[in-house]
């Protein structure tokens, strides 16, 4: 189970960095202190389910994008450079919305 929280924390860290946000800013925005954010990003602190949505909202990503792939499989987005990952996520989100209208 620790691998799950480490992967979640890594995704939070990458999304935070993509926005140019520091741990203190993220913590303030979601109601946690900087130490908690550091522990979450390292996989040492578990996160309540409702906080998934808080993080996603502040980080401007879909909640699903913060969750590790089932069975420990790697996500294709993890293979992209960090500076391209946010752009790819936004393109995918737009495509999913358009597909839902079809």
C-alpha positions, 0 to 999 in steps of 0.5 A: 500500500505504501507504493500507492501513496508514494505514487500519489505523492509523486503525482501531487508534487509534479502537478504542484511543480507544473503550476510553479507552486511551492509546498506552503502555497499548496498547503494553505490552499488545501488547509494543510501545513507545509510539513503535511504536504512534504509528507504526502509528496513522499508517501509518508502521510495518507490522505482522506478521500475528500482531500483528493478533490481538494488537491485536484481543484487547487492543482487544476487537474482531474482527480483521476490524474492524481491516482496511480494506475491500477496494479502499479502499471505506469501511466503513459503521461509519466513518460513525458517531460514534466513541462509537457505533462500539463499540456498533455493532460489538458488535451486529454481532458478536452478530448474526453469532454468532446467525446462525451458530447458525441 
